[in-house]
Amino acid sequence: CYSFLKRHAPLLSHWPALFVQQALNEPDASAAHVWAESAAKEENVPIVRCMNNTSEEAGELVSTFQWTPSCVSLSPAGVLMAVGTEQGSLHLYHTHTNQEEKSLISSCDGISGCVFLDDCVLWTTSYDGQVEAWDVNSGCRTAHLNAHSNSITGCDVSPDRKHFATVSLDFTLKVWSSKKGMQEASLVNPSPLNCVTFDPEGSLLAVGCWDGAVRMWDWIKQENCMTLSGHYCSVRSVSFSPSSSLSLLCSGALDGEIRLWSVPGSSCVWRSHAHCGPTEVLHFLCDGESLLSAGRD
């Protein structure tokens, strides 16, 4: 049961009373699950039985952050997870061991977003308009940019990871070179911006705006090529389908509504009031066959 203890140590060190329950959640054929079945019956331990339990091993990441987490990003290889906080601390976790590898302190006024450019380089954005690059191996800051004059509310990396986009409450959308950190495009939007995403080809950017619009920008030509209207309040999240043949874009709003758009047709093809609060995260899964949404509810 060494593997079980290693994977669940962060949780059980805080709440040892969950030992039997966590063992029962293991795959049915595992030694931990067999032991938990016996212990639950003999000791009359209260348990919750999962009817759709998978055959995969699970683990937990338990951390007592000193400040409120504000963003999270997973490295391309899935080995490291970065968590930024509202007070400017940055925490790096190894996903295989669930242990914290490094804790870094930014000079900014709180980290608003973070994204891995590769497995060794992480970029962070801040509430005071700064962008910082970090070498995750050494823990050193390698670049610093005074990118915007107001809070940076969203960021994304292009599919080829050669460019990095940021949006801000200062009405601007900017594109940066990932390697050199040089600004390659600066576009002025009609209203403040909340979120941004690259299309699968990397030539278009979709942004969610305070005025309820989703605007498409060709950042190479530096022109607005499309405006999708329909939301009744601020757009908080946007995501392109990874399949370029489908050409679908999803957007989520402050009122919890989600809309699916056909980009070639510039039209809404589906909508749903999915959340009771803001729709903060949208992400296509399984090559675009499924959609993940997360809200403040």
BATORZA-123961 format. One line per 10 residues: number of its first residue (from 1); their letters; for each residue z, x, y of N, C-alpha, C. Coordinates in steps of 0.001 Angstrom, whole numbers. Each point is the difference from the previous one (the first is absolute). Layout:
<sites>
NUM = A = Z X Y Z X Y Z X Y  ...
</sites>
This chain:
<sites>
1 = CYSFLKRHAP = 0 818 -1214 0 -818 1214 0 859 1275  -319 1289 -166 7 886 1160 -971 -476 1069  -1193 -413 -440 -1009 -468 954 500 -1208 777  660 -926 -686 552 -1194 651 1029 391 1054  909 886 -345 1045 410 935 -584 724 1206  -1018 829 -229 -616 745 1089 -697 -926 979  -727 -995 -522 -764 -902 864 894 -948 784  1146 -373 -558 852 -1004 643 1265 585 627  125 1326 -7 1203 629 549 290 -383 1450  -1013 -48 893 304 -369 1391 645 -1378 129
11 = LLSHWPALFV = -465 -955 -812 552 -1354 63 1368 -77 -663  116 559 -1210 1242 -125 -761 1146 783 625  -302 1037 764 1063 747 668 666 -833 1087  -716 -983 518 564 -892 1010 565 -1279 -618  -702 -518 -1035 417 -1268 -611 19 132 -1526  1032 666 -545 62 224 -1454 81 -1283 -815  437 -1098 613 104 -1268 -725 -1364 -523 -445  -1084 560 563 -1349 -436 -372 -561 780 -1186  822 822 -636 -479 866 -1078 -660 -797 -1124  691 -1024 -502 -535 -790 -1115 -1266 -737 421
21 = QQALNEPDAS = 2 -580 1211 -1164 -741 473 -1221 907 120  179 1180 554 -1125 920 141 -524 471 -1353  902 208 -949 -431 384 -1349 -779 -1130 -662  421 -1227 247 -695 -1156 -566 -1388 -164 603  -196 469 1217 -1304 -109 659 -1017 1016 -522  446 934 -829 -895 989 -592 -936 -657 -1023  -1089 670 -380 -909 -545 -1022 752 -386 -1272  -435 -1080 -653 719 -571 -1141 266 1003 -1115  -928 931 -220 138 932 -1121 831 1233 344  432 130 1245 739 1191 412 1434 -34 -519
31 = AAHVWAESAA = 585 1198 -151 1379 97 -483 973 -649 974  -266 144 1301 888 -588 1004 11 -1522 -98  -1178 -608 -197 -85 -1458 -108 720 -498 -1251  -206 673 -1120 652 -401 -1256 1518 72 141  482 1082 624 1444 121 220 518 -1112 908  -745 -302 1079 441 -1025 945 60 -1380 -643  -946 -306 -881 22 -1281 -716 1295 -134 -789  368 1059 -686 1221 -20 -802 1245 -80 876  22 798 1081 1165 19 883 202 -1333 700  -1092 -641 396 100 -1286 694 618 -1068 -896
41 = KEENVPIVRC = -342 46 -1290 540 -989 -941 1457 294 -350  288 1262 -285 1342 365 -442 1027 -92 1123  -391 396 1204 931 30 1125 -99 -1238 883  -930 -896 -340 -210 -1225 786 -271 328 1476  -917 943 212 -342 439 1356 -1007 -972 619  261 -510 1225 -983 -873 668 -1279 782 309  -1135 -542 -378 -1274 687 216 -1051 -975 505  -1075 553 565 -1190 -765 372 -1134 502 -876  -613 -899 -753 -1052 401 -927 -1374 -244 634  -838 1034 44 -1347 -108 566 -958 -519 -1064
51 = MNNTSEEAGE = -629 -1141 264 -908 -594 -976 -1363 686 -9  -361 659 1096 -1304 678 68 178 1509 133  981 530 -698 284 1431 62 -1186 809 -520  -335 1092 687 -1129 832 -405 462 1077 -975  -940 718 -556 312 1079 -935 109 1344 705  -34 -22 1333 51 1242 766 1428 312 429  320 1290 48 1304 426 470 71 -144 1514  1187 -334 500 171 -216 1438 1083 925 537  -13 159 1311 1021 797 659 254 -561 1381  1101 415 620 336 -496 1327 182 1162 959
61 = LVSTFQWTPS = -252 -299 1251 285 953 1064 1056 -631 881  1196 541 -26 1098 -524 803 374 1058 1028  -63 -358 1253 336 950 1051 775 -717 1094  1042 631 453 783 -563 1095 -463 665 1294  -1080 -525 570 -532 552 1241 1004 -201 1126  129 1009 827 876 -121 1154 -603 -940 1035  -1367 -53 28 -686 -867 943 -997 -892 -731  -454 -1029 669 -878 -993 -617 -1375 591 -318  -472 -112 -1255 -1356 454 -336 -1047 -812 760  -1049 668 469 -1029 -674 793 -1389 84 -619
71 = CVSLSPAGVL = -213 937 -944 -1320 157 -606 119 772 -1306  -1034 -105 -817 -25 716 -1275 -1442 372 -330  -193 1129 -676 -1336 432 -402 97 775 -1301  -1000 -186 -864 -55 681 -1291 -1099 1058 37  279 1181 -527 -997 1072 -24 -1161 -375 -912  -1196 573 216 -1175 -356 -812 226 134 -1501  767 999 -423 263 195 -1432 1146 -864 -500  671 -691 920 1102 -873 -386 1284 721 -343  113 1275 353 1181 789 -354 1091 -94 1058  -381 -52 1271 963 -54 1091 -82 -1320 753
81 = MAVGTEQGSL = 1149 -472 438 69 -1170 866 740 396 1271  -584 -344 1140 622 296 1288 546 -1283 606  1204 80 541 630 -1138 672 432 447 1388  -502 -681 1032 399 290 1369 1006 -1019 484  832 376 961 1020 -911 512 -151 -218 1502  686 -1017 490 -100 -373 1408 618 1037 933  830 883 -529 639 1014 833 -663 1370 -97  -1109 92 -777 -757 1245 -16 210 913 -1185  757 -434 -1006 142 836 -1196 -1107 -328 -994  -391 1003 -785 -1080 -139 -973 511 509 -1344
91 = HLYHTHTNQE = -102 -845 -1037 555 330 -1309 -1119 41 -1035  -20 1062 -814 -1011 182 -1036 655 -116 -1371  -554 -899 -837 551 -246 -1330 -1031 319 -1075  487 563 -1121 -853 243 -1161 8 -1270 -841  -1164 -583 -232 -67 -1297 -674 332 78 -1486  -70 1191 -594 308 127 -1428 1505 83 -248  716 614 932 1446 171 -168 809 -953 875  -668 -642 972 668 -884 963 1030 746 858  -162 1301 117 935 800 779 -630 415 1326  845 105 1036 -477 453 1303 -273 1500 -47
101 = EKSLISSCDG = -1213 381 425 -399 1409 -7 315 680 1329  -283 -712 1095 225 572 1327 374 -1107 968  712 391 1043 308 -900 1104 -324 746 1287  -910 -555 801 -477 660 1211 359 -837 1223  118 650 1129 317 -688 1251 -1144 202 988  -538 -1109 483 -1079 46 983 579 66 1410  -789 493 924 421 49 1402 -333 -1287 740  -602 -952 -708 -475 -1223 649 1107 -1050 93  -318 -1086 670 932 -1110 180 -185 -1017 -1124  202 419 -1231 -140 -896 -1147 -1391 52 -600
111 = ISGCVFLDDC = -82 -2 -1331 -1279 61 -706 -512 -1411 -272  -1183 -306 518 -569 -1344 -161 -950 -91 -1180  -554 1138 -444 -943 -23 -1114 -159 1384 -600  -458 54 -1245 -250 1289 -646 -1110 -168 -1028  -767 1065 -206 -1099 -44 -962 -301 1420 -484  -195 141 -1311 -383 1291 -565 -1498 222 197  -371 1177 511 -1409 372 72 -439 647 -1310  913 716 -621 -183 507 -1364 1399 174 -580  116 633 -1153 1306 111 -641 944 965 710  -509 755 955 823 996 695 213 -300 1479
121 = VLWTTSYDGQ = -798 -876 574 62 -267 1442 301 -1473 267  1000 -225 821 412 -1351 391 -45 -122 1516  -597 -1095 484 -17 -280 1434 934 -1168 288  725 96 1111 892 -1078 416 -337 -436 1425  252 -1267 282 -174 -543 1351 1346 -511 491  116 -173 1311 1309 -324 555 -54 -1155 992  1205 -462 348 134 -1090 965 -241 466 1434  -9 1313 218 -266 496 1353 -1376 648 121  -918 -329 -910 -1391 413 131 -357 1357 -552  906 632 -744 -280 1332 -534 -564 -62 -1422
131 = VEAWDVNSGC = -774 1020 -352 -482 197 -1369 409 1400 -433  556 102 -1207 427 1293 -521 -559 216 -1401  -347 1249 -314 -464 371 -1338 1056 879 -654  211 -236 -1309 1049 718 -726 -562 638 -1264  433 1226 -277 -265 648 -1281 1154 -397 -915  -274 -824 -1002 1083 -541 -825 609 1062 -918  -716 1077 -262 541 1059 -857 1054 827 728  -316 381 1230 936 823 773 958 -839 836  -387 -1249 273 817 -847 859 -191 291 1471  -1029 778 339 -246 381 1396 -993 -941 680
141 = RTAHLNAHSN = 225 -233 1285 -966 -753 796 -1125 945 394  -1239 -407 -273 -1152 879 242 -839 -428 1195  206 -1204 507 -772 -466 1162 767 -1094 716  -234 -87 1308 628 -1037 819 -991 -457 1063  -203 -1313 93 -942 -560 961 683 -1070 842  -201 52 1307 391 -1112 868 -1167 -977 2  -38 -864 -1009 -1199 -772 -299 -176 -1242 864  1088 -718 281 -95 -1268 730 1087 -78 1063  -201 -903 949 961 -182 1086 1015 -1089 -300  -104 -622 -1177 952 -1033 -412 195 110 -1512
151 = SITGCDVSPD = 775 -887 -547 329 35 -1426 -1245 -52 -884  -50 873 -1019 -1076 -41 -994 401 -1008 -1069  -810 -1019 -173 360 -1119 -870 -692 14 -1353  -1020 842 -161 -705 40 -1277 -781 1285 -157  -235 395 -1254 -796 1195 -284 -649 -149 -1367  -1082 736 -209 -686 -15 -1290 -827 1271 -130  -295 378 -1233 -818 1175 -274 -1310 -453 -628  -1100 665 341 -1316 -377 -519 -82 271 -1500  -922 -674 -708 -125 197 -1454 -213 1456 -409  -737 776 811 -207 1416 -333 1119 890 545
161 = RKHFATVSLD = 978 -623 669 1182 670 543 -324 1058 1060  -1174 -124 613 -393 941 1046 393 -491 1391  334 -1292 106 349 -563 1304 1237 -885 -109  672 -113 1124 1271 -696 93 -59 -896 1229  313 -1282 -156 -90 -956 1111 1386 -488 407  188 -188 1306 1253 -543 525 -301 -1112 1001  890 -992 55 -107 -1069 1002 1355 -161 676  -39 -543 1214 1212 -18 806 78 -1246 877  1200 -203 539 185 -1065 984 -639 351 1335  -540 1221 123 -668 386 1247 -1473 -428 32
171 = FTLKVWSSKK = -392 -908 -938 -1345 -581 -50 -1049 946 -595  381 1156 -500 -1011 945 -466 27 208 -1516  -1187 259 -517 -221 411 -1383 -562 1416 51  622 923 -745 -453 1391 34 -226 524 -1413  -1005 865 -126 -326 638 -1273 140 1505 171  658 625 -984 310 1420 65 -591 734 -1198  -313 1271 194 -417 864 -1102 1241 393 -795  -26 -222 -1305 1174 276 -827 358 1480 -30  -990 868 -51 265 1433 -128 385 645 1323  -758 -304 1058 220 663 1281 944 -770 916
181 = GMQEASLVNP = 203 -1293 -269 851 -797 862 -627 -302 1341  -1332 107 79 -708 -259 1249 -409 -1464 88  71 -559 1217 -431 -1383 209 -1521 -77 -67  -502 -923 -821 -1445 -146 -156 -526 -1305 588  880 -954 242 -423 -1258 624 1207 -672 630  -224 -644 1145 1032 -781 668 -643 -1283 503  449 -1129 -520 -607 -1290 301 1038 -915 636  -406 -710 1049 907 -891 717 -214 -1426 -478  1073 -624 -465 -35 -1363 -520 432 -984 1090  -453 -1261 -50 386 -974 1026 1478 -371 0
191 = SPLNCVTFDP = 719 228 -1110 1415 -358 -77 754 1061 -799  1337 5 81 775 963 -792 -290 -138 -1491  206 1087 -742 -372 55 -1409 1219 158 -906  -80 -616 -1179 1097 62 -970 -305 825 -1242  -1257 21 -446 -324 585 -1299 -1462 431 -37  -312 877 -971 -1356 527 -111 -280 365 -1446  -1269 -110 -416 -412 427 -1330 -1462 429 12  -316 1041 -765 -1382 444 -188 -684 -870 -1046  -1321 -194 167 -776 -667 -1044 -289 1019 -1114  -481 -454 -1171 -225 922 -1129 -961 1143 301
201 = EGSLLAVGCW = -905 -198 968 -948 1060 350 572 977 1025  1043 -402 715 626 870 979 -619 -10 1376  -1017 -824 224 -681 -21 1300 482 -1133 903  638 -1005 -583 499 -1139 769 1522 -60 -54  581 -507 1080 1437 -217 68 265 -1451 371  914 -631 -716 442 -1348 354 1389 113 613  212 -698 1115 1297 41 669 520 -1420 185  1323 -143 -119 651 -1282 246 601 -6 1387  -258 -1066 759 333 -21 1428 1067 -1038 338  642 214 1137 1003 -939 494 -598 -1365 312
211 = DGAVRMWDWI = -1268 -43 385 -606 -1272 395 -481 -820 -1199  308 437 -1230 -372 -745 -1200 -1354 357 -573  -711 902 634 -1330 388 -480 80 1193 -947  -985 62 -887 -227 1191 -820 -1315 598 480  59 1194 521 -1206 620 560 -460 1166 -869  -1324 79 -148 -619 1072 -781 -629 1002 963  331 1263 -185 -531 1057 846 -799 999 -831  -1183 340 483 -741 1136 -534 476 1206 803  927 752 -579 629 1065 785 -950 1177 246  -1023 154 -830 -960 1089 201 -885 -295 1219
221 = KQENCMTLSG = -489 -1255 83 -796 -410 1156 884 -409 1172  1297 -160 -266 987 -396 998 -360 -1332 654  -198 -1004 -865 -305 -1338 505 638 -1071 -874  337 -1113 651 531 -1167 -703 -1169 -762 -615  -29 -101 -1332 -1150 -614 -656 271 -1407 -513  1263 -446 24 283 -1339 -512 1409 -429 405  165 -1296 278 1316 -577 264 183 -1224 -884  1070 -8 -786 303 -1112 -897 1155 -792 599  -262 -1253 338 1001 -851 643 413 -1130 -925  1270 -373 64 498 -1075 -848 1510 -64 -60
231 = HYCSVRSVSF = 651 1154 58 1463 20 10 517 -569 1320  1148 -677 -86 577 -624 1185 1063 874 670  290 1145 -602 972 909 605 -328 1435 -407  820 911 418 -243 1429 -179 -276 377 -1456  -994 862 -205 -362 473 -1344 808 1255 -310  766 -52 -1108 937 1068 -329 -495 972 -1069  -988 -402 -812 -448 861 -1098 -1458 -278 -329  -718 1040 -403 -1405 -123 -399 -262 925 -1188  -938 -415 -870 -345 815 -1160 -1402 -333 -474  -804 1028 -236 -1338 -174 -570 80 7 -1520
241 = SPSSSLSLLC = -863 -796 -639 -165 101 -1445 -588 1369 -316  498 687 -1041 -539 1327 -330 -1434 -29 -495  -490 -1179 -389 -1377 -124 -469 -922 -235 1188  -860 970 295 -909 -132 1139 -1029 -1099 -222  -256 -356 -1267 -988 -1040 -288 519 -1384 374  1338 -186 -35 573 -1303 342 79 -201 1505  257 1073 751 99 -49 1463 977 -1073 460  1215 56 -540 1042 -947 360 1092 702 799  539 -727 973 1101 488 817 1091 -1057 4  1238 433 -174 1123 -929 27 869 305 1216
251 = SGALDGEIRL = 536 -1050 622 865 174 1163 1214 -911 -114  1135 481 486 1239 -776 -17 580 -99 1393  592 -1142 318 439 -262 1366 1515 -159 123  442 -106 1249 1416 -124 327 616 -1269 -577  -796 -1052 -171 509 -1267 -523 -54 -78 -1526  -360 1091 -680 -39 15 -1458 -1334 -370 -606  -989 -339 828 -1308 -378 -523 -786 1228 -447  -729 -149 -1112 -918 1019 -496 -1407 -578 -5  -956 776 487 -1402 -423 -7 -856 1059 -691  -970 -475 -767 -972 868 -658 -1343 -206 676
261 = WSVPGSSCVW = -610 1095 438 -1231 -67 779 -1163 635 -757  -1160 -623 122 -1251 618 -433 -530 794 1183  -48 1312 -139 -434 837 1118 -1468 -229 348  -919 -50 -984 -1413 -248 351 -214 -1348 684  774 -1009 -419 -168 -1331 583 867 -263 1208  888 930 338 920 -151 1141 754 -1323 -63  418 -392 -1204 621 -1313 -163 1198 67 -939  915 -944 198 1178 -115 -855 -384 -779 -1259  263 577 -1173 -368 -654 -1258 1219 -556 -737  1196 356 449 1230 -511 -630 1171 276 922
271 = RSHAHCGPTE = 987 -904 -36 1209 235 766 1181 -669 -683  1197 518 260 1206 -553 -601 1194 364 869  936 -946 107 1249 299 706 951 583 -1041  -64 1313 -184 660 655 -1133 1468 325 240  396 188 1242 1373 434 285 634 -860 1087  1334 3 -1 751 -752 1009 309 854 1228  -472 1203 -2 148 905 1131 -1246 854 106  35 1045 797 -1175 858 165 -489 602 -1315  -1313 42 -169 -608 685 -1144 -167 1463 388  899 847 -499 62 1383 458 -895 955 -782
281 = VLHFLCDGES = -283 -319 -1272 -767 916 -844 -1034 -759 -808  -1221 529 -54 -1064 -515 -864 -646 1187 -700  -252 -160 -1308 -639 1098 -733 -721 -559 -1217  -1288 325 -122 -773 -422 -1168 365 872 -1200  104 -637 -1168 323 688 -1242 -1132 -170 -1004  -3 838 -1020 -930 -144 -1137 -1448 -120 460  -450 953 784 -1391 15 467 -378 -1256 773  969 -578 692 -270 -1163 832 156 -1335 -689  433 -15 -1269 130 -1256 -732 1287 -740 347  1000 708 508 1278 -612 368 404 468 1391
291 = LLSAGRD = 835 -814 660 468 322 1344 1523 -57 31  604 1058 518 1445 58 178 329 -281 1458  954 -888 233 459 -270 1364 1522 69 32  529 454 1129 1446 73 185 328 -468 1403  1070 -799 114 392 -531 1296 1474 204 263  449 -389 1160 1409 153 352 884 -1076 -626  -625 -939 -729 800 -1010 -678 530 523 -1330
</sites>
